[in-house]
Amino acid sequence: MRTSPSPRRKLISVAAVSAALFTAATATVATAQEAAAPKAAAVPTAQTEAAPGVTAERLIVGYKSGATEAKSNKAAEADATAKGKQAGEDVDFQRRLGTGAALVDLGADASRADVADVVAEYKADPQVAYVVPDRLNKPQADPNDTEYAKQWDLFEATAGMNVPGAWSTATGSGVTVAVIDTGYVAHTDLAANIVAGYDFISDTAVSVDGDGRDSNPADPGDYYAANECGSGIPASNSSWHGTHVAGTIAAVTNNSKGIAGIAYGAKISPLRVLGKCGGYDSDIIDAITWASGGTVSGVPANTNVAKVINMSLGGDGACTSATQSAITAAVNRGTTIAVAAGNDNDNVANHSPGNCNNVISVAATNRTGAKASYSNYGSLVDISAPGGQTSTGTANGILSTLNSGTKTASTENYAYYQGTSMATPHIAGLAALLKSANSSLTPAQIESAIKTNARALPGACSGGCGAGLADAAKTVAAVSGGGTTTGTTYSSTSAVAIPDNSSAIESAITVSGRTGNAPSALKVAVDITHTYRGDLVISLVAPDGTVYTLKSASSSDSADNVNTTYTVDASSETANGTWKLRVQDTAAQDTGTLNSWKLTF
């Protein structure tokens, strides 16, 4: 029970209080002023933000045409100062806009609740026509690449991966993606983003180029004659498969040519492991090791260590201990690995390396957002991405960089392919965007973010297609946070009333899809509107019931609202499960609302 009321409320001006003693009319005004602070709770969050999650620093105020403030800068300045005093904040008139509206500044330190208080004051003024936040806008223009309109997989609302919405935040800059595939055939829409790679094919019968391992990952073509790769297997032209995959990830963008790459700011390191009739585990294992910064005997040290590996390849059977060992070591070195689930319309459990641990196993969807008929499925699939289906028209496939040569290289071109091989680079590109947006992310955090922020598959999937269809914009937004987050963010935006001097209220957030324990610096962001924050006890409750006190009650704490981020050492707690924020008002005469809270791993 508090005995001193001195820090309890925002101050009402002496003039207003004195006037209230003389007439009923001014008493009504004073009463309205005293109620100004609670009105802030009714201000929607959107009216206090410059962008989602970004508190507004400025407001645009439109006065009615007859108001003095509509024409006089001096009057608008005086009104801003008065409104600030009434709200308990510093509000400064900045300038008059061309429309006649006034721009007022609240400063960089204003909280959402502070802005809400000021907005409420302006809204209560009958001379104010409108008050809105000075919102932050970002470029939204489509790339000028000539074939971009055909890349439905990037932008179509139904089955696209919502990639353009991520580009204002991240483009993959600073990230190298190793494409472990057939190598690279020269293409002007890729060349600027290609860095040194390696040819890991040791068997000359497979390599086609006439030699074994060397520093030249150029793709000489992987064509073969009928029966050359096994009895009954028909002839096949060269696929230029690695180049098609690389284009989806990082084709040069906004160059008025060809296609746009998902992570067009990233670099591609081509590693050649597939030649005539395929490629051996032993070469793939060495490529995984080298790409991630490991040492391979007889191969020079890698100067372009990859933080993301794409493997649009696969075979039959269980994941071998040899392959799993290479994958585990690469992930432990900080490299995220995206792998094709396979094109057998079968359970991925029967196909390696899509069934290995510590990889992101990718199923393919068609243009309607359903599982592509050829795609593997199952509980080991992590995520789905556009892979296309050309049986109903080539425009329903995935367009990317290629070469017109049927055997050896000829002229560069673009072509539609379909397959989980095409779906996988969508996820590798997304992983590069995430790493670019937040360099501290681990492979486990990247996988978790992709899965947590996926949207429900628009079409049907029988057998299991992972967490859903990957959403690039949503996932990048979840991990970026203006550089203040260290991973995926989980939020609760359901408002909960905090009763006066009563039992605690709780709000829950369920975390799933993570690996291991919570971090030692778990971020707990809290947004509470309350008339006396000193009354509040705020705690985080872990899934096992352990309670972490974030804030204790304090009679000397005079600030009204709680809009801050706490850091908790939760490294002893399992990450997955239901976390709760517990809030209790411990003294009489004050109420409030838990507006929202979030956890950032």
C-alpha positions in Angstrom: 0.0 0.0 0.0 1.6 3.3 -1.1 1.4 6.3 1.3 2.8 9.0 -1.0 0.7 10.0 -4.1 3.2 12.5 -5.4 4.6 10.6 -8.4 1.3 9.1 -9.4 -0.2 11.1 -12.3 0.7 13.4 -15.1 0.5 17.0 -14.0 -2.5 19.2 -15.0 -1.6 22.8 -15.5 -2.1 25.1 -12.5 -4.3 27.4 -14.6 -6.7 24.6 -15.4 -7.0 23.5 -11.8 -7.6 27.1 -10.6 -10.2 27.7 -13.3 -12.0 24.5 -12.2 -12.7 26.2 -8.8 -14.7 29.0 -10.3 -17.1 27.6 -12.9 -18.7 24.4 -13.8 -17.8 24.9 -17.5 -14.1 25.1 -16.8 -14.4 22.2 -14.3 -15.6 20.1 -17.2 -12.5 21.2 -19.2 -10.3 20.2 -16.3 -12.0 16.9 -16.0 -11.4 16.3 -19.7 -7.7 17.1 -19.3 -7.4 14.8 -16.4 -8.8 12.0 -18.6 -6.3 12.7 -21.3 -3.8 10.1 -20.2 -6.2 7.1 -20.2 -7.4 8.1 -23.7 -3.9 6.9 -25.0 -4.9 3.3 -24.4 -7.6 3.6 -27.1 -5.1 4.8 -29.8 -4.5 2.0 -32.3 -0.9 0.8 -32.6 -0.9 1.7 -36.4 -1.5 5.4 -35.4 1.7 5.4 -33.4 4.1 3.7 -35.9 6.2 5.0 -38.8 6.4 1.4 -40.0 5.4 -2.0 -38.5 7.3 -2.2 -35.2 8.9 1.3 -35.6 7.6 4.0 -33.3 6.8 7.2 -35.0 9.1 10.2 -34.2 6.9 12.8 -36.0 3.2 13.4 -36.5 1.4 15.2 -39.3 -1.4 17.4 -37.9 -4.2 18.8 -40.1 -6.2 21.7 -38.7 -9.7 22.6 -39.7 -9.8 25.6 -42.1 -11.1 28.0 -39.6 -8.5 27.3 -37.0 -5.7 29.9 -36.4 -3.2 27.0 -36.3 -4.1 26.2 -39.9 -2.5 29.4 -41.1 -0.1 30.6 -38.4 3.1 28.8 -37.8 3.4 30.6 -34.4 0.0 29.4 -33.4 0.8 25.8 -34.5 4.0 25.9 -32.6 2.2 27.2 -29.4 -0.4 24.4 -29.9 2.3 21.7 -30.2 4.0 23.0 -27.0 0.6 23.0 -25.1 -0.3 19.5 -26.4 3.1 18.3 -25.3 2.7 19.6 -21.8 -0.8 18.1 -21.5 0.6 14.7 -22.6 3.7 15.1 -20.5 6.0 15.0 -23.5 8.2 17.4 -25.5 6.4 18.2 -28.8 8.1 20.6 -31.3 6.6 22.2 -34.4 9.0 21.6 -37.3 7.4 23.1 -40.4 4.3 23.5 -42.5 3.7 21.1 -45.3 2.5 22.1 -48.8 -1.0 21.0 -47.9 -1.1 23.3 -44.9 -0.7 20.6 -42.3 1.8 20.9 -39.5 4.7 18.5 -39.0 5.5 18.1 -35.3 8.4 16.2 -33.7 8.4 14.0 -30.6 12.0 13.0 -30.6 13.8 9.6 -31.1 13.3 8.5 -27.5 9.5 8.6 -27.5 7.8 5.2 -26.8 4.7 4.0 -28.5 2.8 4.9 -25.4 4.3 8.4 -25.5 3.2 8.9 -29.1 -0.3 7.5 -28.2 -0.6 10.2 -25.5 0.2 13.0 -27.9 -2.1 11.6 -30.6 -4.9 11.4 -28.1 -4.4 15.1 -27.1 -4.7 16.1 -30.8 -7.7 13.9 -31.4 -9.5 15.5 -28.5 -9.1 19.0 -30.0 -12.2 20.0 -32.0 -10.0 22.2 -34.2 -7.9 19.3 -35.4 -9.2 17.6 -38.6 -6.7 14.7 -38.4 -3.4 13.5 -36.8 -1.4 10.8 -38.4 2.1 9.4 -38.0 4.8 10.5 -40.4 5.1 7.1 -42.0 8.3 5.6 -43.4 8.1 4.4 -47.0 10.5 2.1 -48.9 11.1 1.4 -52.6 8.6 -1.1 -54.0 9.4 -1.0 -57.7 9.7 -4.2 -59.6 13.1 -5.1 -61.0 13.7 -4.0 -64.6 14.8 -7.4 -65.7 13.2 -8.2 -69.1 11.9 -11.7 -68.1 10.9 -10.8 -64.5 7.2 -10.9 -65.3 7.5 -14.6 -66.1 8.9 -15.4 -62.6 5.6 -16.2 -61.0 7.5 -18.2 -58.3 8.8 -14.9 -56.8 5.8 -12.7 -56.7 2.4 -14.3 -57.5 0.0 -14.0 -54.5 -1.3 -17.6 -54.6 1.9 -19.7 -55.0 4.8 -17.3 -55.2 7.3 -16.9 -52.4 6.7 -13.2 -51.7 10.3 -12.4 -52.5 10.0 -8.7 -53.6 8.7 -7.7 -50.2 12.1 -8.8 -48.7 14.3 -6.8 -51.0 13.9 -3.5 -49.2 15.5 -5.1 -46.2 18.0 -7.6 -47.6 19.5 -8.7 -51.0 22.0 -11.3 -49.9 24.9 -8.9 -49.8 28.0 -10.3 -48.1 26.9 -13.9 -48.4 28.4 -16.6 -50.5 26.3 -19.6 -51.6 28.0 -22.7 -52.8 26.1 -24.5 -55.5 27.2 -28.2 -55.4 26.1 -29.3 -58.8 27.2 -29.7 -62.5 29.4 -26.6 -62.4 28.9 -23.3 -64.2 28.5 -22.4 -67.9 29.3 -18.8 -68.7 26.2 -16.5 -68.7 26.2 -12.7 -68.7 23.2 -12.6 -66.4 25.2 -14.4 -63.7 28.9 -13.6 -64.4 29.1 -10.6 -62.0 28.0 -12.7 -59.1 30.3 -15.7 -59.7 33.3 -16.2 -57.5 35.9 -18.9 -57.5 34.8 -22.5 -57.0 36.3 -25.9 -57.7 35.9 -29.1 -59.8 35.7 -32.0 -57.3 35.0 -34.8 -59.9 37.9 -37.2 -59.5 36.8 -39.9 -62.0 37.6 -38.9 -65.6 34.8 -41.1 -66.9 32.4 -38.8 -65.1 34.2 -35.5 -65.5 33.9 -35.4 -69.3 36.5 -32.6 -69.3 39.4 -35.1 -69.6 41.0 -34.5 -66.2 40.3 -35.0 -62.5 40.0 -32.4 -59.7 41.1 -28.8 -60.5 40.2 -25.2 -59.8 38.1 -24.9 -62.9 34.4 -25.6 -62.2 33.3 -24.9 -65.8 30.5 -27.2 -66.9 31.5 -29.0 -70.1 28.1 -30.6 -70.5 26.7 -33.8 -69.0 25.1 -35.4 -72.0 25.1 -39.2 -72.5 24.1 -41.7 -75.1 21.3 -44.3 -74.7 22.3 -47.2 -72.3 25.6 -45.4 -71.4 24.3 -44.8 -67.9 22.6 -48.1 -67.5 20.6 -50.6 -69.5 17.4 -49.1 -70.7 18.3 -45.5 -69.8 17.6 -43.3 -72.8 20.0 -40.7 -74.2 20.0 -37.2 -72.6 21.3 -33.8 -73.7 23.4 -31.7 -71.4 21.3 -30.1 -68.6 23.4 -27.1 -67.6 21.7 -27.8 -64.3 24.0 -26.0 -62.0 23.7 -22.8 -64.0 19.9 -22.9 -63.8 20.0 -23.4 -60.1 22.5 -20.6 -59.7 20.3 -18.2 -61.6 17.4 -18.7 -59.3 19.6 -17.9 -56.3 21.6 -14.9 -57.6 21.1 -13.8 -61.1 22.2 -10.2 -61.5 19.1 -8.0 -61.0 18.0 -4.6 -62.2 20.3 -4.9 -65.2 17.6 -4.6 -67.8 18.3 -8.2 -68.8 16.9 -11.6 -68.2 15.7 -12.7 -64.8 16.0 -11.5 -61.2 17.8 -13.6 -58.6 16.2 -14.1 -55.1 19.4 -13.1 -53.3 20.9 -11.0 -56.1 23.4 -9.3 -53.8 25.0 -12.7 -52.9 27.8 -14.5 -54.7 27.8 -18.0 -56.1 30.7 -20.4 -55.7 30.1 -23.2 -58.2 31.4 -26.6 -57.0 31.3 -29.3 -59.7 30.4 -32.8 -58.4 28.0 -34.0 -61.1 29.1 -35.1 -64.6 28.1 -37.8 -67.0 25.6 -40.1 -65.3 25.8 -38.3 -62.0 28.3 -38.0 -59.2 29.7 -40.0 -56.3 29.2 -39.5 -52.6 32.9 -39.1 -52.0 33.2 -36.1 -54.3 30.0 -34.5 -52.8 31.3 -35.1 -49.2 34.6 -33.3 -50.1 32.6 -30.4 -51.7 30.5 -30.0 -48.6 33.6 -29.9 -46.4 35.5 -27.5 -48.6 32.6 -25.2 -49.2 32.0 -24.7 -45.5 35.6 -23.9 -44.7 36.9 -27.4 -43.9 40.2 -28.9 -45.2 40.3 -31.4 -48.1 43.6 -33.1 -48.8 45.1 -31.9 -52.1 42.7 -29.0 -52.5 43.8 -25.4 -51.7 42.1 -23.6 -48.9 38.8 -22.0 -49.8 38.9 -18.2 -50.0 35.2 -18.0 -50.6 33.7 -19.9 -47.6 30.0 -20.3 -48.1 27.4 -19.6 -45.4 24.8 -21.4 -47.5 25.1 -24.6 -49.6 22.6 -25.7 -52.2 22.4 -29.3 -53.1 19.8 -29.9 -55.8 20.8 -33.6 -56.1 20.0 -36.9 -54.6 20.0 -40.7 -54.8 18.3 -43.6 -53.2 18.6 -45.1 -49.7 19.3 -44.0 -46.2 21.6 -41.1 -45.4 25.0 -42.7 -44.9 27.2 -42.0 -41.9 29.8 -40.6 -44.3 27.5 -38.1 -45.8 25.9 -37.2 -42.4 29.3 -36.6 -40.9 30.2 -34.1 -43.6 26.8 -32.3 -43.3 27.0 -32.1 -39.5 30.6 -30.7 -39.6 29.5 -28.1 -42.1 26.5 -27.0 -40.1 28.7 -26.8 -37.0 31.0 -24.4 -38.9 28.0 -22.2 -39.5 26.8 -23.2 -43.0 23.1 -23.7 -43.8 22.4 -26.6 -46.2 19.3 -26.7 -48.4 18.7 -30.1 -50.1 16.2 -31.3 -52.7 13.6 -33.8 -51.3 13.7 -35.6 -54.7 11.4 -36.2 -57.7 10.1 -39.7 -57.1 6.6 -39.0 -55.7 7.8 -41.1 -52.7 8.6 -40.6 -49.1 11.8 -38.6 -48.8 12.9 -41.1 -46.0 13.9 -43.3 -48.9 16.2 -40.8 -50.6 19.5 -39.2 -49.6 20.7 -36.6 -48.8 17.1 -35.2 -48.5 16.6 -37.6 -45.5 19.8 -36.5 -43.7 19.7 -34.6 -40.4 20.6 -30.9 -40.1 19.6 -30.1 -43.6 16.6 -28.1 -44.9 14.8 -30.7 -47.0 12.7 -29.0 -49.7 9.6 -30.3 -51.4 8.2 -28.7 -54.6 4.9 -26.9 -55.3 3.2 -26.1 -58.6 1.7 -22.8 -59.7 -1.5 -23.5 -57.7 0.4 -24.0 -54.5 -0.2 -27.7 -54.3 2.5 -30.3 -54.0 3.9 -30.9 -57.5 3.0 -34.4 -58.7 6.6 -35.5 -58.9 7.8 -34.2 -55.5 8.8 -36.4 -52.6 7.0 -35.8 -49.3 7.0 -37.1 -45.8 7.7 -36.1 -42.2 11.4 -35.4 -43.0 10.4 -32.6 -45.4 11.0 -29.2 -43.7 9.5 -26.7 -46.1 8.0 -26.3 -49.6 8.9 -23.9 -52.3 8.0 -23.3 -56.0 9.3 -26.0 -58.2 6.9 -25.7 -61.1 5.1 -28.2 -63.2 5.4 -27.9 -67.0 2.8 -30.5 -68.0 0.2 -27.7 -68.2 2.5 -25.3 -70.1 6.1 -24.2 -69.9 5.1 -20.9 -68.2 4.2 -23.0 -65.2 7.8 -24.0 -64.7 10.7 -22.1 -63.1 12.5 -19.8 -65.5 16.3 -19.4 -65.1 19.6 -19.0 -66.8 20.7 -21.8 -69.2 22.6 -22.6 -72.4 21.2 -23.7 -75.7 23.9 -26.3 -76.4 22.6 -29.9 -76.6 26.1 -31.4 -75.9 28.7 -28.8 -75.5 28.1 -25.1 -74.6 26.6 -22.9 -77.3 24.8 -19.6 -76.8 23.4 -18.5 -73.4 19.6 -18.5 -73.0 16.8 -18.9 -70.4 14.5 -21.9 -70.0 11.8 -23.3 -67.8 12.7 -26.3 -65.7 10.7 -28.2 -63.0 11.7 -30.2 -60.0 12.7 -30.2 -56.4 16.0 -29.1 -57.9 14.3 -25.8 -58.8 12.5 -25.5 -55.4 15.7 -25.9 -53.4 17.5 -22.8 -54.7 14.5 -20.7 -53.6 15.2 -21.8 -50.0 19.0 -21.4 -50.4 18.3 -17.9 -51.8 16.1 -17.1 -48.8 18.7 -18.4 -46.4 21.2 -16.0 -48.0 18.7 -13.1 -47.5 18.3 -14.0 -43.8 22.1 -14.3 -43.3 22.5 -10.9 -45.0 19.7 -9.3 -42.9 21.2 -10.7 -39.6 24.7 -12.1 -39.8 24.6 -13.6 -36.3 22.0 -16.2 -37.3 23.0 -19.9 -36.9 21.8 -22.6 -39.4 19.3 -23.8 -36.8 17.9 -20.3 -36.4 17.7 -19.8 -40.2 15.8 -23.1 -40.5 13.5 -22.3 -37.6 12.8 -18.8 -39.0 11.9 -20.2 -42.5 9.6 -22.8 -41.0 8.0 -20.6 -38.4 7.2 -17.9 -40.9 5.9 -20.1 -43.7 2.3 -19.8 -44.7 -0.2 -22.6 -45.1 0.2 -24.5 -48.4 -2.4 -22.9 -50.8 -3.1 -26.3 -52.4 -3.2 -29.9 -51.4 -0.4 -32.1 -50.2 -0.8 -35.7 -49.3 1.9 -37.2 -47.2 3.6 -34.2 -45.6 5.1 -31.0 -47.2 6.8 -29.5 -44.2 5.8 -26.3 -42.5 4.1 -24.9 -45.6 5.1 -22.5 -48.4 8.1 -20.4 -47.6 7.4 -16.6 -47.3 10.5 -14.5 -48.0 9.2 -11.1 -46.9 7.7 -12.4 -43.6 10.8 -14.4 -42.7 13.3 -11.6 -43.4 11.1 -9.2 -41.4 11.1 -11.6 -38.5 14.9 -11.8 -38.2 15.9 -8.3 -39.1 14.4 -6.0 -36.5 16.7 -3.1 -37.2 19.7 -5.0 -36.0 18.4 -5.5 -32.5 17.3 -9.1 -32.8 19.4 -12.3 -32.9 17.0 -14.6 -34.5 13.4 -15.5 -35.0 10.7 -13.4 -33.3 7.5 -14.8 -31.8 4.7 -12.4 -30.9 1.4 -12.1 -29.1 -0.7 -9.0 -30.1 -3.8 -9.9 -28.2 -4.5 -7.2 -25.7 -5.1 -8.3 -22.1 -6.6 -6.1 -19.4 -4.6 -5.7 -16.2 -7.0 -5.5 -13.2 -6.4 -3.2 -10.3 -4.7 -4.8 -7.2 -5.7 -8.3 -8.2 -4.3 -11.7 -9.3 -1.8 -11.9 -12.2 -2.9 -12.1 -15.8 -0.9 -14.2 -18.3 -0.4 -14.1 -22.1 1.0 -17.2 -23.9 3.3 -17.6 -26.9 3.9 -21.1 -28.3 7.4 -21.7 -29.8 7.9 -24.7 -32.1 10.4 -25.9 -34.7 13.5 -24.9 -32.9 16.5 -27.0 -32.0 18.0 -27.2 -28.5 17.7 -24.7 -25.7 16.8 -21.0 -25.6 19.6 -18.5 -25.9 21.5 -16.9 -23.0 20.3 -13.5 -24.2 16.6 -14.2 -24.9 14.9 -10.9 -25.7 11.5 -10.2 -24.1 9.9 -7.1 -25.5 6.9 -5.7 -23.6 4.4 -3.1 -24.4 2.1 -2.2 -21.5 -0.1 0.9 -21.0 -0.7 1.6 -17.3 -1.4 4.5 -15.0 1.3 3.7 -12.5 4.0 1.3 -13.6 5.5 1.1 -10.1 2.6 -1.2 -9.1 3.5 -3.8 -11.7 5.4 -7.1 -11.3 6.3 -8.6 -14.7 7.7 -12.1 -15.1 8.5 -14.6 -17.9 7.4 -18.1 -17.3 9.3 -20.8 -19.2 7.6 -23.9 -20.6 8.7 -26.0 -17.6 7.2 -23.4 -15.2 10.5 -21.7 -14.2 9.8 -18.0 -13.4 12.1 -15.2 -14.4 11.3 -11.9 -12.8 11.7 -9.0 -15.4 10.4 -6.2 -13.2 9.6 -5.9 -9.5 7.1 -3.5 -7.9 8.6 -0.1 -6.8 6.9 2.9 -5.1 9.6 5.2 -6.5 9.0 4.2 -10.1 6.9 7.1 -11.4 6.9 6.4 -15.2 3.5 5.5 -16.4 3.9 2.9 -19.1 6.2 -0.1 -19.8 7.5 -0.2 -23.4 10.9 -1.9 -23.2 12.9 -5.0 -23.9 14.4 -7.2 -21.2 17.2 -9.8 -21.6 16.9 -13.2 -19.9 19.5 -15.9 -19.6 17.2 -18.8 -20.6 20.0 -21.1 -21.8 18.9 -23.8 -19.4 15.4 -23.9 -20.9 14.2 -25.9 -23.8 13.3 -23.5 -26.6 10.1 -25.2 -27.8 7.0 -25.0 -25.7 4.6 -22.5 -24.3 6.1 -19.4 -22.8 4.0 -17.0 -20.7 4.3 -13.3 -19.8 2.8 -12.8 -16.3 1.8 -9.3 -15.2 0.3 -8.4 -11.8 -0.9 -5.0 -10.3 0.1 -5.1 -6.6 -1.5 -1.9 -5.3 -4.9 -0.1 -5.5 -6.2 2.7 -7.7 -4.5 1.9 -11.1 -5.3 -0.3 -14.1 -3.8 -0.9 -17.5 -3.5 -3.1 -20.6 -0.8 -5.6 -21.8 -0.9 -4.5 -25.5 1.6 -7.0 -26.9 4.8 -8.8 -26.2 7.3 -10.8 -28.1 10.2 -13.2 -27.7 13.3 -13.0 -29.9 15.6 -16.0 -30.0 
